[in-house]
């Protein structure tokens, strides 16, 4: 068998399997997020300030929210339509989808950019009254990315629908790699060579998002030029007429608007942690310095570390939508049920222990990797954020399963209730309990949202989640055993929360690897990964 045919065979397997598609999509996002974590470590040293780290992290949460509000529904709508018309082999309609998606994303991106730039002064005063000028420039520079990133997302959504998950993953990694290279090199040059104020490193850090998006557009456009030829050739010989532009636009918006409403309410943590969290901390009585420490730990370090388990949500959602759309189009309901269960199984099997590791090793991670002048407070905040991170992994996946299954009406109602629960409870809970109150308010909303949605999925599509519950129990048992192993290793000299950082890094790696190996060993003994990934480990042992 030739190398080309092997490659074609591998590509076909990825396109047909939601597990492989999800893992490939998650792999690209993992590389992107790992690079994000990598650059955040030296960047925290270059910035050298809890306040600047707080500005950077908080600004990105505002940017993420506005970006999601203006564009989140459209990539999913693009992927859904592309998957649908690919099944029908309607190449003319595929070309029309591509045209409409690029035009729409450019327009909505421009609107989002103008909104964020226009609100920058007001937001800066609310978030950082002692650093309004710097925060204002950070928001304005970051606003430019809201124009470029949606255009890149349009291309990704198109090829996500075509199940080109390798390109989807590579595009994510390429964009982040370019961003990290630009960010670190220019920031280092400004601070350590040209002796500029550290705020210019902060400005460079946020500007890098736009620079990387432009580079990402150029890369995926080169891929698009090769792949679009096949679709154009198919359209040239197609005998049937494609959908008219007006009808396609109507179908496009009918899919996109519910996702847009989901984004407005579903990503409320970003805006709440940017605006309501500082307000609650002030009401609780924290001074300005402690507020900066908490916001830095939550919005800078916390978002970087919890992004590792949370990549499972977009990674598997990107694979889930074309698979479920195709299965529904072909009326293969058993495959729909299998796809839903496979997706949730992997989210829990990987997401829960990863989030729990962040909880367990919060002090060690902060001590070794990040700048702070209050390690106790920062690591405590990170522990709480790890809990929120796991719920932030499961919730979006369940929500997008509901959307892909056509259960839009009730999920929007529940998102609104979730939005209100968080919005109403957050400030009073922070006032009463400090930062943990913010996470508790999120837990109340997220648990309600996921439980109610799963109940409806089970009832409507007759999907039993009892096997999932049994797997979760086994996963929790293995996680608790991992916790016990970690504590034992701490006692015998592998505690990495104090002392020289290099020595602590070695201890952390040894402690973490041994604990994670115990987790995988225990779950394998209980046959959890074998049933989730549909593999028999004995085959691999025989081959070895």
N, C-alpha and C positions, 0 to 999 in steps of 0.2 A: 504494500500500500504506500502511495507517495505521500510526501510531506504535506502537499496541498490538500489531498483528500482527507488526511488525518485532521488537519486544521478545520476543514469543512464539517467533518463529523463531530468534532468537539463543539463547534459553534452551534450545530443543530441540537446537540444534547442540552446546551445551556438554554436555548430558546424554548425547548419543550418542557423543561423541568423548572417549577417555581422555586424549588430549593436551590438548584444551581444558579438560576437567574438572580435570586435574592442574595446568595453568597457572593456572586460576582459583583452585583451592584453595591453590596455592603463593603466588599473588598476595596473598591475604588474610593468609597466614602471613608473607609477606615484609613487608607493612605492619606487622604486629604485631611482628616481630623488629626491623625498622628502627626502630620506636618504642622498642623495648627498648634498642637500641644508642644511640639519641638520648638517652634519659634517663640511661643509665649514664655518659655523659660529664660532664654537670653534677653528677650525684650523686657521682661520685668526688671532685670538688672540694668539695662540701658535706661529705662524710664526712672528707676531708683526712687519711686514714690508711690505710696499707697493711694494718694489722691489721683495721680495720673493714671494708674492702673484702674482705678474706679471710673474715671472719665472714659477711658477706652472701652471697658467692659459694658458700662451703662449705655454709651453711645451705640454700640453694636446691637444691644437689645432693642433699642428704639428703631434702628435701621432695619433689623430683622423683622420687626413687627410691621413697619410700613411697607417693606418689600413683600411680605406675605399677604398683607391686606390688598395690595394693588396687583399682585401677580400670582398668588398661590394657586388659585383655581385653574388658571390657564394651562400650565404644563400638564396637569392631570387630565384636563379636557382634551388637550392635544393628543396625549398618549391613548386615551380611550377611543377617540375618533379614528386615529391612525390604526389601532388594533382592529377596530370594527371594519374599516374599509379595506384593510389588508386581507382579512378573512374573505371578503367579497371579491377580492382581486380587482377593485375599482381604482385603477391608477390615476385616472383623471381627477377623481375626488381627492386622492392623496396629494396631488400637486396643489389643489385648491386649499386644502388644509394647511399646507406649508406656507402658502402665501398669506392666508388670513392670520395664522398664528404669529408670524414675524411682524406683520403690520400692527396687530393688536398689542403685542408685548412692547413694541417700541412706544406706542402711544401711552399705554398705562404706566410704563416705566418713567416716561417724561413727566406725567402727572404726579407720580410719587416723589420724584426728585424735587419738583417745585414745591410740593407740600412740606417736605422735610426741611428744605432750605428756608422756606417762609416761617416755619415754626421754631427754627433753631434758637432764636433769641429768647422766646418765652420758655422753651424747654430747658435751656441752659440755666436760666434764672431759678426755675423750680428745682432742678436737680443739684446744681452746684452754685449756691448763692455766693460762695467765697471765691469761685473761679469761673465766673460767668463768661468772661472774654475767651478764655482758652476752650471751655466747653462749647461755646458757640461756634468757634472755628472748626472744632472736631466734627460737629454735626453737619456743618455746611460742606466740608470736604468729603465726608462720608456720603452725603446726599447724592453726589455725582454717580456713585456706583449703582443707584437705583435705576438709572437709565440703561446702563450697559448689561447688568446681570440678567434682567428679564429677556433680553434678546438672546443671550447665551442659553437661558432656560428654554426658550422656544425651540432651538435646535435640539437640545437634550430631550425635551418632551416628544419631539417627532421620532427620534431614533429609539427612545424608550418604547414607544408604541410599536415600532418595528422589531422590538426585542433584540436590538443591537446593544446588549448590556455590557459587552466588552468596551465599546466606544463610550458608553455612558459612564462607566467606571474610570476609563482612562482620562476622559475630559475633566472629571472631578479632581483627579490626582494632578493632572497637568496644570490646571488653574491654580491650585494651592501651592504647588512647587514653585511656580513662577512668582506667586505672591510672596512666599517666604524668602526667596532669593532677593527680590527687590527690597522688601521690608528690612531685613537684617543688614544687608550690605549698605544701603543708603543711610539707615539710622545710625549704624556704627560709624560711618564716615562723618556724618554731621556732628556727632557727640565727641568722638575720640580723636578725630583727625582735624576737623575744622573748629572744634571747641565751641560749638553752638549750644544754646540752651536746650535742655532736655525736652522742652515742649515741642521743638521741631522734630524730634524723633517720634513724638506722639502724632504729630500731623502727618509724617511720612507713613506711619503705621496704618492710619485710616485711608490715606490716599492709595496705598498699595492694592486695595480692593478693586478700585476702578482700573488700575493698570493691569492687574491679573485678569480681570473680566475681558478686557480688550484682547489680550493675548489668547485667552480661551476661545473667544469668538473666531479669531483667525485660525486656530487649530481645528476647531470642529467644522469650520467652513471648508477647509481643505478636504476633510473626510466627506463632507456633504457633496462636494463637487464630484467625487468618485461614485458615491452611492445613488445620487439623484438621477444619474444617467440611466440606470436600470429602470427606474420608475417612469422616466420620460419615454423610454423605448416601449415600455408596456402600454403607456397611454396612447402612443402613436398607432399601435395595432389594435387597440380596444375598440370593439364595434358598438358597445352600448354608450349612452350618454352619462356623464358624471352628474353629480348634484349641482344645481345652480348656486351661484355665490350667495344669494339672499337666503336660500333654504339652508345652506351650509352654515352661514353666520348665525342663523336662528338656532340650529342644532348645537353649534359651538357654545353660544351663550347660555343655552339651557343647561348644558353640562357644567360650564365654568362658574356661573353665578352661585349655585349651591356650595361649590368648593370655596368660593370667595367668602361666603357667609361663614363657612366652617373656619376659614383662616382668621376672620375678624374676632371670633369668639374662642377658637381653639388655641390660638397663640397668645392669649391674653397674659400669660405669665411674663412675657417680654415687657409689655407696657406696664404691668403692675409692679414688677421688680425694678423698673426704671423710675417710676413716679410715686406709686403708693408706698413702696418699701422705704425710701428716704423720709417720707412724711411720717410713717409709723415709727421709725427709729428716733426721729426728733421728739415725737410725743412720748415715747418710752423714757426719754431723758438722757440718751447717749450724747456725748459731746461730739464736736465736729471730727476730731481725729478718730474716735471709735467708729463713727459712721463711715468714714473713708475705709477703715480696715474691713468692716463688714461688707461694704459694697464691693470692695476689691476682691474679697474672698468669694462673694456670691456671683457677681457679674463678670469677673475676669477669670479667676482660677476655677471657680465652680463650673462655669459654662464650658471651659476647655476640657476639664476632666470628665464631666458627665456627658459630654459630646461623644465619648467613646461608646458607651452602651446605647446612647440615643441614635447613633447612626443606623442601628437596626431598623428603626422606624422608616426613614426615607428609603433605605436600601431595599427592604422587603416590600414596602408600599410600591416602589417603582416597578418591581417585578410582579406584584400582585395584580395591579390594575389591568395590564394587557392580558394576563392569563385568565382572570375572572371574566373580563369583557369578552374574550374569545369563547370561553366555555359557555357563557350565557347566550351569546350569539348562536352557538351550535346546539344549545339546549342540553348540554351534558352536565346534569345537576350533581351526579356523583363526583365529577371532577371538581366542581365548585366547592363541594363539602370538603374534599381532600385538600384542596388548596388552602382553604381557611384554616383547617386544623394544622397543616404543615407549618404555615406561617406563624401561628400562635405558639406552637410547640417550640420552635427555634427561638422566638423572642424571649420566652421564659427561660429556656435552657442556657442561653448565652447572656441575656440581659441581666437576669437576677444575680448570678455570681459576680459579674463584672461590677455592677453597682455596689454590691456588698463589699467587694474588695476596696473600692474607693472609701466606703464607710470605715472599714477596718484600718486602713493604712493612711487615713487622712493626715494625721500628725507627721508621719514619716515622709509622705509625699510633699507636704508643705515645707518641712525642714530642709529637705534635700534639693528641691527643684525651684521654689519660688521665693521672691522677696516679700518680707513682711517684718514689721517691728513689734508685732503682737502675735506670737505663734499660737498661744492658747486659744485666743478668740478666733483667729483665722481657721485653725484646724477644726474647732467646734462647728463653725459655720459650714465648712466643707462636709462634715459628717452628715449634717441635716440635708445639705444639697444633694448628697448621694441618694437619699431616700426619694426626694422629689425627682431626681433624674430617672429612676426606674419607672415611676408612674408616668413620667413624660415620655418614656419609651413605649409603654403598653398602650396608653390612651390614644395617641395619633394613629397607631396601627388599627385598633378596633374601630375608630371613627372612619378611617378610609376604607376598611372592609365594608362598613355599612354603606358608604357612598358608592362603592363599586358594585354592591348588590342591589342598588336602586332604592335603598331605604332612607331616602334623604329627609323626608318630612319629620320623622320623630327624632332623628339625630340632631337636626337643627334646633328643635325644642330643648333637647337635653343639653346641647352646647350652651344655649342661652341660660339655662338654669345653672350650669357649671360656672359660667361667666359671672352670674349674679352672686353665687355662693362665695367665690373667691373675692369678688369686688367688695361685697358687703362685710365679709368676715376679716379680711386681711389686716386692715389698720387697727380695728379693736383687738384682734388677737396679738398683734405685735405690741400694742400698748400694754397688754396684760402680761405677755410671756417673752417679750423681746423677739429676736430673730426666729426662734422656733415657731412662733405664731404664724409667720408667713408660710412655712412649710405645712403646718397643720391645716391652714385654710385651703391650701392647694390639695392636700390629701383628701379632704372632705369632698371637694368637687370632683376630683379625678376618679376616686373610687366609685362614687355614684354614677358617673358618666360611663365608665367601662362596664360596670356590672349591669346597668340597664340596657346598654347596647348589645352585650353578649346574650342577654336573656331574649331580646327580640330576634337576633340572628338565629338562635336555637329554635325558637318557636316558628318563625317564618319559613326557614329552610330545613327544618327537622334535623338540625345538626346537634348531636350529643357531645357535650363537653366533659362528660364524666372521665373519659380517658385522659383529658388534659388536666383535670383536677388531681387525678392519681399521680400524674407525672410531676405536677407542682409540689405535691406533698413529698415525693422522693427528692426533688431538687432542693427543697427547704431542709430536709434531713441532711443531705450532703453538704449544704452550705453551713449549717450549724457545726458539723464535724470539721469543716475547713476552719471555722472560727476557733474551735478548740485547738487545732493544730497550730494556728497562728500564735495563740497565747502561750502554748507550750514552747514554741521556738523562741518567743520573746524571753521566756524564763531561762533558757539555756544559752543565751548570749547573742541572739539574732535580732534584738530590738534595735530599730534604726531611727528612733525619734529624737536622739540627742547625740552630740559628739561631732567628730570630723565628718564632713559631708561625703567625701570619697569612701571612707570606711562604711558609713551608713548606707551608701548606695549599694555596695557589695552585699551588706547584710539584708537590705530590702529585697534585692534580686533573689537571694537564696531563700529567704523567708517566703516571699510571694510565689516563687516557682514551686517550692515544695507544697505549699498550701493548695495551690491550684491543681497540682498533680493528684493530690488526695481527693479533691472534688471530682475530677474526671474519673479517677479510679473507683470511687464509691458509686457514682452514677452508672458507670459501665457495669459494675457488679450487679446493680439493680436493673440493668438492661434498658436504661433510659436513652442514651444516644443511639443505640442500635435500632430502636423503634422510631425515633424521631427522624434519623437520616436514612432509614430503610436500608441499612447495610449490616452485614455480618462480619465482625472483626476477625473471625476465624479465617476468612478468605485472605485477609491481608497478612495474617500470621503465616499461612501456608505459602503465600508468594514470597515472603521474607525468607 
